[in-house]
């Protein structure tokens, strides 16, 4: 591997290990309580609160930051310390009303060329995952000295007649994701896929069955609505050609058109909730 690629890989690994040590706290009303408080005083307050409980006594408050309004980040000494701080929340409550810690960061990979037959049920559309899909991934890729734990998986490819597609797999460890990237392969039973770094886009959640916002196809019990012409059939079965009509807002465009006013409204709402700057960055 060229030296520049080696340096890039090492930088990525350092950044990954750093994120594993971070506890993210959404402050809620507590944001007003700590507004204007010097960071050194805030760090001392947190360290003092951590020291009060046996379960968090060993947690080191290495540094604190307030990267966005209403959000605090505590950098601890290790991944294990960060998890201990998340599990024992008395120090968080001491910050003020409404303060809550987010779950640990997940580390996603985009995996191309995944054979759906191995991971999916035969009934329905054939694209719904088996109940033990995470176990299949974990067992296929774990080996002595390297234990894989996948936490979530979802399709990136749309439902179609294709036998393969791309998925996103979220792992509990950045080191795991980095190792699979380095090896260049993720196994799924007897088959495999090619992993890539995954940068999630903050997009509105749209159902591919009814083409409405706010839920996914797997939970939809509504009558199908075409994403091309808004008629009562699946999008893949559309025969209307160029007759565009949005199933969500009923205007003359496809449901996938990013200019759809409902899409724009939903995206603005999501970006507002997550923070405008945060929306532009990868998870790891």
C-alpha positions in Angstrom: 0.0 0.0 0.0 1.4 3.5 -0.9 2.6 5.6 2.0 -0.2 8.2 1.5 -2.8 5.4 1.7 -1.1 4.1 4.8 -1.2 7.5 6.4 -4.9 7.9 5.5 -5.8 4.5 6.9 -3.9 5.3 10.2 -5.7 8.6 10.5 -9.0 6.9 10.0 -8.2 4.4 12.7 -7.2 7.1 15.1 -10.4 9.0 14.5 -12.4 5.8 14.9 -10.8 5.0 18.3 -11.4 8.6 19.4 -15.2 8.4 18.6 -15.4 5.2 20.7 -14.2 7.2 23.7 -16.8 10.0 23.4 -20.1 10.2 25.3 -22.6 12.4 23.6 -25.2 14.1 25.9 -28.3 15.9 24.5 -28.8 18.6 27.1 -32.5 19.5 26.7 -33.4 22.2 29.3 -30.0 21.6 31.0 -28.5 23.7 28.2 -29.7 26.8 30.0 -28.2 25.7 33.3 -24.7 25.3 31.9 -24.8 28.2 29.4 -21.8 30.5 29.8 -20.1 28.1 32.2 -16.3 27.8 31.6 -15.3 24.5 30.1 -12.7 23.8 32.8 -15.4 24.2 35.5 -17.8 22.0 33.6 -15.1 19.3 33.2 -14.4 19.4 37.0 -18.1 19.2 37.8 -18.5 16.1 35.6 -15.4 14.4 37.0 -16.6 15.1 40.6 -20.0 13.6 39.8 -18.4 10.5 38.2 -16.3 10.0 41.3 -19.3 9.8 43.5 -20.5 6.4 42.1 -18.5 3.2 42.4 -19.5 2.2 38.8 -18.0 5.4 37.3 -15.2 6.1 39.7 -12.6 4.9 37.2 -14.0 7.0 34.4 -11.7 9.8 33.4 -13.1 13.1 32.1 -10.3 13.8 29.7 -12.0 16.7 28.0 -15.4 18.2 27.4 -16.8 20.2 24.5 -20.0 21.9 23.4 -19.9 21.4 19.6 -23.5 22.4 18.9 -26.2 24.2 20.9 -27.9 21.7 23.2 -25.2 19.1 22.9 -22.2 18.2 25.1 -19.4 15.7 24.4 -17.4 14.0 27.1 -14.1 12.5 26.0 -13.2 9.6 28.3 -10.0 7.5 28.7 -11.3 4.4 26.8 -14.2 2.8 25.0 -15.0 0.8 28.2 -15.0 4.0 30.3 -17.4 5.7 27.8 -19.8 2.7 28.1 -19.6 2.8 31.9 -20.5 6.5 31.8 -23.5 5.8 29.5 -24.8 2.9 31.7 -24.7 4.9 34.9 -26.6 8.2 34.5 -26.5 10.0 37.8 -23.7 12.3 36.6 -25.8 13.2 33.6 -28.8 14.1 35.7 -26.5 16.4 37.7 -26.1 18.5 34.6 -29.7 19.6 34.7 -33.2 18.7 33.7 -33.7 16.8 30.4 -30.0 15.8 29.9 -29.7 12.4 28.3 -26.8 10.4 26.9 -27.0 9.0 23.4 -26.2 5.3 22.7 -22.7 4.4 21.7 -21.6 5.2 18.2 -22.3 2.6 15.5 -19.8 2.1 12.7 -21.5 1.4 9.3 -20.1 -0.2 6.2 -21.8 -0.2 2.7 -21.5 -3.7 1.3 -22.1 -4.3 -2.4 -23.0 -7.5 -4.3 -24.9 -9.1 -1.4 -27.0 -12.1 -2.5 -30.5 -11.5 -1.0 -31.3 -15.3 -0.9 -28.8 -15.8 1.9 -30.1 -13.1 4.2 -33.8 -12.7 3.2 -37.1 -14.5 3.8 -38.8 -16.2 0.9 -42.2 -14.8 1.6 -43.4 -11.2 1.0 -41.3 -9.3 -1.5 -38.3 -11.6 -0.8 -36.3 -8.6 0.4 -37.3 -8.7 4.1 -34.4 -9.9 6.2 -34.4 -13.2 8.1 -34.9 -12.9 11.9 -31.3 -14.2 12.4 -29.7 -11.9 9.9 -27.3 -10.4 12.4 -26.3 -13.8 13.7 -25.5 -14.9 10.2 -23.2 -11.9 9.8 -21.5 -12.3 13.2 -20.9 -16.0 12.8 -19.7 -15.7 9.2 -17.0 -13.1 10.0 -15.9 -13.9 13.5 -12.7 -15.9 14.0 -10.3 -16.5 16.8 -9.2 -13.2 18.3 -11.7 -11.3 16.1 -15.3 -11.2 17.3 -17.8 -9.4 15.0 -20.9 -7.8 16.4 -23.4 -6.4 13.9 -26.2 -4.2 15.4 -28.3 -3.3 12.5 -28.7 -3.9 8.8 -30.8 -2.4 6.0 -31.0 -2.4 2.3 -29.6 0.5 0.3 -30.9 -1.0 -3.0 -34.6 -0.7 -3.9 -36.8 -3.7 -4.1 -36.4 -5.2 -7.6 -36.1 -8.5 -9.5 -32.3 -8.4 -9.0 -30.8 -11.2 -7.0 -28.1 -9.0 -5.4 -28.0 -5.6 -3.9 -26.2 -3.2 -1.5 -26.8 -3.1 2.2 -25.6 -1.0 5.2 -24.3 -3.0 8.1 -23.7 -1.2 11.5 -21.0 -2.6 13.8 -20.4 -1.9 17.5 -16.7 -1.3 17.0 -14.8 0.9 14.7 -11.9 -1.5 14.8 -14.2 -4.2 13.4 -15.3 -2.0 10.6 -11.7 -1.0 9.8 -10.5 -4.6 9.8 -13.3 -5.7 7.4 -12.4 -2.8 5.2 -8.8 -3.8 5.2 -9.6 -7.4 4.3 -11.9 -6.1 1.5 -14.6 -8.7 2.1 -17.7 -9.3 4.3 -19.0 -12.9 4.5 -22.6 -13.9 4.5 -22.7 -17.7 4.9 -21.4 -19.2 1.7 -21.4 -15.9 -0.2 -19.7 -12.5 0.3 -19.9 -8.8 -0.5 -17.4 -6.0 -1.0 -17.3 -3.4 1.8 -16.8 0.3 1.5 -16.8 3.2 4.0 -20.5 4.3 4.4 -21.3 8.0 4.9 -25.0 8.1 5.8 -27.1 10.8 4.2 -29.7 12.4 6.5 -32.8 11.8 4.4 -36.5 11.7 5.2 -37.8 8.2 5.8 -40.1 7.2 2.9 -42.0 4.0 2.6 -41.4 2.2 -0.7 -44.9 0.6 -0.5 -47.2 3.6 0.0 -44.6 6.3 -0.7 -45.6 8.3 2.4 -43.1 9.7 4.9 -42.5 8.6 8.5 -42.2 4.8 8.2 -40.5 2.0 6.3 -41.9 -0.6 4.0 -41.5 -3.4 6.5 -44.0 -1.8 8.8 -46.5 -0.6 6.2 -50.0 -2.1 6.0 -51.4 0.5 3.6 -52.5 0.0 0.1 -49.6 0.3 -2.4 -49.1 3.6 -4.1 -46.9 3.9 -7.1 -43.9 6.2 -6.7 -44.2 7.2 -10.4 -47.9 7.7 -11.1 -49.5 7.4 -7.6 -51.9 4.7 -8.7 -52.7 1.6 -6.5 -49.9 -0.7 -7.6 -46.2 -1.3 -6.7 -43.8 1.1 -8.3 -41.9 -1.7 -10.0 -45.2 -2.7 -11.8 -45.9 0.8 -13.2 -46.9 0.9 -16.9 -47.9 4.5 -17.1 -44.7 5.7 -18.8 -44.3 9.4 -18.4 -47.5 10.1 -16.4 -45.8 11.5 -13.3 -47.8 12.1 -10.1 -46.4 12.2 -6.5 -48.1 9.8 -4.1 -47.2 12.1 -1.2 -48.1 15.6 -2.3 -50.1 14.7 -5.5 -48.2 17.2 -7.7 -46.8 16.4 -11.2 -43.5 14.7 -10.3 -42.3 11.3 -9.1 -42.2 10.6 -5.4 -38.4 10.5 -5.6 -38.1 14.1 -6.9 -36.0 16.1 -4.3 -38.0 19.2 -5.2 -41.2 17.7 -3.7 -42.5 20.2 -1.0 -43.2 17.4 1.4 -39.7 16.0 0.9 -38.1 19.4 1.5 -40.2 19.9 4.6 -39.3 16.5 6.1 -35.6 17.0 5.3 -35.6 20.5 6.9 -37.2 19.0 10.0 -34.6 16.2 10.3 -31.7 18.6 9.7 -33.1 20.9 12.4 -33.4 18.0 14.8 -29.8 16.7 14.2 -28.0 20.0 13.7 -27.2 21.5 10.4 -23.4 21.1 10.7 -23.7 17.5 12.0 -25.8 16.6 9.0 -22.7 16.9 6.7 -20.4 14.5 8.5 -19.9 10.7 8.5 -20.6 8.7 11.6 -16.9 7.7 11.8 
